[in-house]
Amino acid sequence: MQMQKTLRFLAILLAAQLLLALGLNLGGPRLAAHPGDAPLLDLAGRAVDRITLEGGEGRSLSLSKTSDGWVLPAQDDFPADADKVTRLLERLQGLRHGLPVATSSGALKRFKVAEDDFERRIRLAAGDDIVATLYVGTSPGVRRGHLRRDGDDAVYALEFASYDVPLKHEDWEDKAILALPREEIATIQIADLTLRPQGDTGWTAQGLADNEALDIEAAGKLANKLAELRIGAVLGREKQADYALDEPVLQLTVTRKGGESIDYQLGKRDDDYVLKVSSHEDYFRLPGYTGDALVEAAGRDRLVTTKTGDDAESPPEAASAN
């Protein structure tokens, strides 16, 4: 008898649970059905040419694609890091639905993916059309974030977080804007010293005294630093008094094969440097360690050695390496 009562109770409990589940399903938000591996954002065949990133307190950043590539409109169309923008679009295209962690409209604020409460809002546009809008909210774990597509109440926990879309312009700038192919360097002029590459690894110098010789390895290192130069940030096109360029700590000129001359001026501030290059209108910030290394590499005491013994018989212009 006791067993029959227990079975009857369990049957009633199961029926109640089924009715409750059915009621929630009918009364809850209506969500589009998606296969687990379906793209979260439908970008197929859409040529995205504008990306708008928004954060709290009205912070925002825009990236636009022009005939010359991706640029930052708010910084006079300064070139953006094209590889970084491409990686962002590829990651967004690679997001998949999976199983939602929440489906109610009330959960949107809890996970910070609501229209008026979010960590990041990403808008992708093609021409005048908004292709997709994605909300990025709280993080459930390392490298993961709660995401919601505009127009859908489903919230997903995926491998994409708010720090993947920073709102500082310097995080999107092309840091290699001043880099140039090493093989295009024809001369490097520092004061009265002129360096010329000779062959693949050799260098010659003009402006040496009879008892001086060029340090070939040091000349090569200087050329590498100029060829691989990376900026810290763009400072704009207006010269400021604290840029210290009226008394630069370094001035040099690079002549490229083809005849183009590029003048470099480097000013020292407390913790960093300001660089002005004649080939660009902007002023650039260099991190302290980058500026220190460049000043050291371009120093005459680093590039020039004093001949001793038999070395003193070699003419200065013959300095080279095989």
Steps between C-alpha positions, in 0.01 A plus 500: 500500500781740593676421171186586300469836680864577426461415131183707477676797661795474262266479200317815613832679557625406153178621339527832685859546382399430140216751520731761653759448227231529234369819653845657513563404141175654381519809717872578473672711236481368148847419369603412153607139472863465399722197454780503756765555233312776313679837483394746767535785249395463139783676315516278194538704184495831689790733435539664842662842459421667833537379857371696798605398851316647798549474874357657811489875569468584132840368400524392139744427219446464127696321231432562131624325191620722216674432171829514696385258770360531853533840668403681820272790395533679836876521448503661157464159334822371653564142378365229727668167562349310207599160638331573832179614329502191279546274803206670672271441203615140471430438868154652472427286195619193690263541795244218526170487689550199726255471790371824655569564868191721527195574288296751700496873446562544872839334469632760257591752768638232728746395231547863380384436145196731503455783251562757774740304718795322340876465516539530123271548205643411161326627188608374160389690191527462125437832334186648655373165629557368852605140440512382862496628858655299780491567875791385715440481873640343815766231495420150626865396484840561347474623138125451500211741498123508499382596151166590351403577145269796452139391455543176695462449876729196506828555687801283420829442683765495227873557453481874449527766769481878530879534516516356147353829378688782680373856468834683496604621158863413564402134532388503135770717345744356249810487719721411203407811301864618498656165415678468167675214319861478614615445141354840400736694725756676278667720763473597866628850580578593862670839534816474284493119486346330195442125499442299182417131473745288305384158386271302728668567834776755444506873556724788396529837668590855403597759756751291695835629619816319390522316829131400507318193371135413460356228722324292233283309745386821670410656163290196416321518835413866444361420155290220650356728768398757239358236266298335779402815691165478679317793653331506838213730405394783270510842667324700229621767261541795737845557647503539879760674715573188704600304189854637550566508126663845509797324659477144365717228648536340157481616141570283198399460138426178315517505121312223329591345169316715250610823666239567772656655810334460841605721790465371856487726808476351847407698811544365854226532760501368856403140429476479123594667172326697226596426141439720196562348160494715187301240305196534732297791634446338840717503809563164659567379851777246543521292819801581714679175425454545123632856505791407728604217269480721189704782657762251616518324163545832316772630731834570335678326787301186414553517123863611488807337652860617521749311288792333669814331362472365147138618473624858483640432152153431349332805340175602672283460190597133471313398814272212402409143581486196276 
